[in-house]
């Protein structure tokens, strides 16, 4: 990777992108594109944020089924471990039902992998987003990608932290300290450079700590926190619908509580100077009514009317609840963490 020439412009880029690594990454992309000189802060941020749009998603799409199958097997293993640590019979039963639901999904994916190997068409499934009639993204793709990647980072941070917390019987907040965050952040941004509205690592750590504290608050009376759970249900027309629950909590009564992260909506919270505007964020989310797709294959006719962001979140949580119920699992509280 080329190093960006040092000078007044260089410091402006560091201020904009947060790290020297991001500056060098942007400069390298700038030169590779046939440009001369040094990019402006806006151009540099655009290069950083667009990198994963063209380089990361293609790889993910090419190996989607195998990746999903690998995650399903990991999910089964984690549920087996937690089942052995369960504090009550109802909790053990809920974990067993979650394992059975995961096993059913894994078997479905294994058939898809076999079909792919033989050149046969895969069995069709519908994502929860498609079933809800979610429209294709429109807007600043680079900025959206930055928040999407930070959301991915938070998911990974909590997932890795919660695995350690479950194994060591520690609270999540004891695991995800500044040292753990910094180590995970450096590892993630090495592959996924991110620049978000002049926010530095300390500010991002505070945001992550807020989310971690919310999650940690559910660790009561032997409750088990499980991140990244994929489950499959059936629509009233017989279509298989697949959803990924960001995080669930299985309490001692066997009740499953659902938490869903909305970190991509952080762009409604932060001003350009890095300060926050919580009131304004909620007003924007309540007033904005994104267009819903009426043409996506698999979209339910029940969900094609225009809705606010809050409405979308509630519909999504209701669908997750229904899918868990179809698998014999009792649900409790449903919450959004943003």
N, C-alpha and C positions, 0 to 999 in steps of 0.2 A: 504494500500500500504506500502510495506517495505521501510525503508530508507537506502540508500547506505552508507556504513561505510565511515567515514571521514578520509582523508589521501591524500598523493600526487596524487594518481590515481584519487581521487574524483575531485580535482581541474581540472585535465586534462579533465575529462568528462564534467564538467561545462563549460570549455572553448569550448569544441566541440559542446555541445548540447544547450548552451545558457542560460538555466534556471535549477535551482535545481529540479524543478518539473519534467522536462524531464529526469534528471539523475535518480531520484527515480523511475520513470516509467520504464526506461530501465533496472535498477537493478532488479526491481520486475519481469519483463518478463524473465530476465536472470536466476533468481533463479527458477521461475516456470517451466523453460525448463529443469531443473535438473542439471544446471551448478553450479560450486563452484567458489568462489573468486569474482572478479570484472571484468566486460567486458572491452575490449579495447575500445578506442574512436570509432574506426570503427564499432566494433560489437554493441556498444550501439546505434550509429546513425542508423544502419540497423534495430535494434529492434524497435526503435521509429517510423521510417518511414514505416515499414512493418505492424505495428499494424493495421492501418486503412484498409490495403489491405485485411486482413482476418476478421476484425470485423465490419467495417462500411458498406462496399459494399454489403454484404449479406443481411443486414437489408434493405438497400435501394432497392435492387432488389426484395425482397419479397413484398414490398408495393409500387412498382413502379406506377401502375395505379392509386391507391388511392392518392398517393403523387402528381402525375401530375394533377389529377382532383382538388385537394385542391389548388394547385398553380394557376390553370386556374380560379377558382372562385375568388381567391385573385386578380388576374390580372383584371378580370372584375370589381371588386369593385374599384380598383385603377383608372381604366379608367373612371368609372362613376364620381368619385370625380374630376378628372382632367377635364372632360368634363364640369362640372359646373364652373370651374375656367378659361376656355378657353377665350382668349382675342379677338378672331375673329371668324366669321362664318366658314371660310375655316379650321381653326384649330379644331373647334367643329366637323365639318364633318369628318375630318381625324380621330379624336378620336372615333367618332361613328362607322366608318368602322373598326377600330381596335377592338372595343368592339364586333362588329358583327362577326369578324373573330375569336375572342377568344370564343365567345358563340358557334360557330359552332364546334370548337375544344372540348369545354367542353361537348357538347351534344354527341360527338363521344366517349369521355372517359366514360360518364355515361352509354352508351350502353355496352362498354367493361366491366365495373364494374358489370353490370347486367348479362352479359354472364358468367363472372367468377363465380358469385354467383350461377348460374344455371349449372355450369360445362360445359358450351359451349365454343368453341374456340372464341377468340377475333378477331376483324377485324384487318387485317394486315396493318401496317404503316411502312415506311422506314425513318430512320433518315437521315439528310443531310450528315453526315459523311459516312454512308453506301452507300448512293446514289453516292457520289463522289468516291467510291472505296477505302476508307481509309483502310490501312492495319492494322492488329492487332499489338499491341505494342511489340517491341523487344528492349531489353537493360536493364539498371539498374532499375529494378522496384521500389526499395526503394527510389532512388534519384528522379525518375519521380514522385512518390507518394508525396514526399515532396513539389515539385513545384506545383503539381496538387492541393494539399491542400492549399497552399498559394494563388493560383488562386481562389479557392473556397472562401477563406477568403476575398480576395479583392472584389469579386462579392457581398458577404454578406455586407461588409463594405459600398460599394457604394449604394447598394440597400437600406439598413437601413438608411444611411445618406440622400439619395435622397428623401425617404418618408418623413423624418423630414423636409428637405429643402422645399418640395412641400407644406407641411402643414403649415409651418411657414413663407413662402415667403423669405427664406434666401438663400444665395449662398451656394453651396455644400462645398466650402472651409471654410466657417464660421462654418459649422456643424462638419466636419471631422477635428478636431484639435487634438493635441497630447493626450489630456485627453480622447476624444472620441475613438481615435485609441487604446490607451492602454486598455481601458475598454473592447472594442470589441475583442482585441487580447487575453486578459486573459480569456475571456469567451470562445472563440473559441478553444484555445490551451488546455483548461482544458479537452475537449472531443477529441481533435485532436492534440496530441503532434507533433511538427514539429521541425526539425533541418536541416538548410540549410547552408552548407559550412561555418560554423563559423560566420554567419551573426547574429548580435545582434538586439534587438528590435529597437534601434535607426536607424540602417541601413535599416531595413524593413519598418520603418515609412517613411523614405525619399523616398523609392521606391513607397510606397502607395501614398504619397503626389504628386509624379510626375503623377501618373495615375489620381488621383482626380483632379489635376489642368487641365489636358487635357480635362476631362469630363466637368469641370466647365466652360471652355472656350466656350462651345456651348450654354450656358445659355444667349442668346442674344434676345433682342426685344420680350420678352414674350414667348420665346421658352420653351417647357416643356421637361424635361429629364426623361425618363422612363426606369428603369433597368429590365432585365430578362423578355423579351417578347417572348412567344412561339406562333408560327404561323404555319398553315398547308396549303400546296399547293398540286398541282397535276402534276405528270410527264406526258410526252407526250405519255406514255403507259397506263395512267389512274391510276397509283399507287399514294396513298396518301403519301406525304413527309412532315415530321415534323422537324422544326428547332427552336432552341432557340437562339434568338438574345440577346447578352449580354446587349446592351443598345441602345435605339433609342432616337432621338430628334425630336419633332414635332414643327416646327416653326410656326409663325403667318400666313404664306401663306398656311398652311396645308401640307407642304412638310415634309416627314419623312427622316431623316438622320440616317445612320447606323454606329454604332461603335462596333468593336469586339475586345475583350481582348485576348492577347496571352501570358499570364503570365507564362505558363509552359515552354516557351522558355527562361525564365530567366537564366536557366543553361548554355545558350550560352553566357550570359553577364558577369557572375561572375567568377573570378578566385578562386582558393582554399583559398587564404588569405582574401577573401572578397572584393578585389579591382575589378574594372570594366574594361571591354575591349570592348567598343562599336563597334570599327572598326572590331575587330575579330569576334564579334557576327554576324554582318551583312554578313561578308564573309562566315562564317559557314552556315548560313541560306540560302544564295544564292547558295552555292556549293552543299549542301547536297540534294540528290534527293531520298526520301524514296520510297521503293517499294510499289506499290498500289495493292490492292487485286482485282484479276480478277474473283475470285470465290465466293465472298460474294453475297448471295441472295439479289437482289434488286439493285445491283451496276449498274449504267448506263454505257453502252459501250462507251459513249462519253467521259468518265472521267477515263479511265484505263491506260493511258500513264503515264510514270514517270514524276513527276513535282518537282520543288524546293518548299521549304516551302513558299516562296513568291507567287508562282503560286497557291498553295493550298489555300492560304488566299484569293486571288482574285477570284478564282472559288467559294469559299464559300460565299463571299460577293455578287457575281452575282446571286447565287441561292437564297439568302435572298431577294434580290431586285425583282427577278422574282416572288417569293411567295407573297410578299407584293402587287406587281402589279396585281396578280391574284385576290386579294381581293379588288381591286379598289383603292389602295393606291399609291399616287405619291411619288416617292423616289428622294432624292437629293444626297448629299455627302456620300461616303462610306469610312470609315477609320479603320485602325488597330491601337490599342493602346497596346504597349508592353513595 
